[in-house]
Every structure is written in C-alpha cells, then in structure tokens.
Amino acid sequence: MKDKIPYCRVDAVAHYSYDWAQNDHVPHSDQQIGKVYYLSARKVHLFGIQDEAVCKQINYVLDENELLGKGPNSTLSLVFNGIKQLNKVKSI
C-alpha cells in the first residue's frame, strides 16, 4: 500500500485523538504505619490527548480523589484543557 500515510503525519492544521488509559495503582505515602502501606494502593487515572498534525501529546495523571468519573463532563473538560495547552505549544 504505497498510499498509506505514516503515523502522525496528517496534512491538517489540527487533528486530535484522546482516550482514557488503563487505571494504575501506586503507593501514595511511604510514611504509613506498618503493613497498611503495602495494602492500600492509590488508584490513578491516565488520560492522553494528542495533536497528530504536529506530533505533540499531553498526558494527565489524575489521583482517585481528583476525578468524579470518566463521563462526558470529565472527558470534555480534559479535552478542552488539552486543546488549549497544545495550541500554546504550536504558537511558540
């Protein structure tokens, strides 16, 4: 297929892709007492948005207490913020 476009080579001013990644668990404090440290992992949510026209990506790492859900309001808020941040990168 000689007409195939290489990854991240879109002939456009902007082309955004975004998605929620798999959640991950991390220890949140090494100051917890005793065995509780090893039993209580924090859940973090990962979200990424990429402008494929300029090959730039922003990743958000959100703690479990910072996110109210992965519904349309949360997702679109992150997309809007990501587009604003990516447009700042373009203008520099």
C-alpha positions in Angstrom: 0.0 0.0 0.0 2.0 3.0 -1.2 -0.8 5.5 -0.4 -0.5 4.7 3.3 0.1 7.8 5.5 2.9 7.3 8.1 1.9 7.6 11.7 1.5 11.1 13.0 1.7 12.7 9.5 -1.6 14.2 8.9 -1.9 17.1 6.4 -4.1 19.3 8.6 -3.9 22.2 10.9 -5.0 20.1 13.9 -6.1 16.5 14.3 -6.8 15.5 17.9 -7.0 12.0 19.4 -7.8 11.3 23.0 -8.5 8.3 25.2 -8.6 7.0 28.8 -5.8 4.5 29.5 -5.9 1.7 32.0 -6.1 2.7 35.7 -3.0 2.0 37.7 -2.3 1.6 41.4 0.6 3.3 43.2 1.7 3.5 46.8 0.7 7.0 48.0 2.9 7.6 51.0 6.0 5.9 52.5 5.1 7.3 55.9 2.1 4.9 56.5 2.5 2.8 59.6 3.3 -0.9 59.3 1.7 -3.3 56.9 -1.0 -0.8 55.9 1.5 0.7 53.5 1.5 -2.4 51.4 -2.2 -3.0 51.5 -3.6 0.4 50.5 -2.6 1.4 47.0 -3.8 4.6 45.4 -5.7 4.4 42.1 -4.6 6.8 39.4 -6.4 7.5 36.2 -4.5 8.1 33.0 -5.8 10.3 30.1 -4.0 11.4 27.0 -4.7 13.8 24.1 -2.5 14.1 21.0 -2.4 16.5 18.1 -1.4 14.3 15.3 -0.8 17.2 12.9 2.2 18.4 15.0 3.1 15.1 16.8 2.6 16.5 20.3 0.9 14.7 23.2 -0.2 15.7 26.7 -0.8 13.0 29.4 -2.8 13.6 32.5 -2.3 11.6 35.7 -5.3 12.1 38.0 -5.5 10.8 41.6 -8.6 8.8 42.6 -9.9 11.8 44.7 -9.5 14.3 41.8 -11.8 12.6 39.4 -15.6 12.4 39.7 -15.9 9.8 36.9 -15.0 9.2 33.3 -18.2 10.6 31.9 -18.6 13.2 29.3 -18.1 16.2 31.6 -14.8 15.0 32.9 -13.6 13.8 29.5 -14.6 17.0 27.7 -13.0 19.2 30.4 -9.7 17.4 29.9 -10.0 17.5 26.1 -10.7 21.3 26.2 -7.8 21.9 28.5 -5.6 19.7 26.3 -6.5 21.6 23.2 -5.7 24.9 24.9 -2.3 23.5 26.0 -1.5 22.0 22.6 -2.3 25.3 20.9 0.1 27.1 23.2 2.8 24.7 22.0 2.0 25.4 18.4 2.3 29.2 18.8 5.8 29.0 20.4 
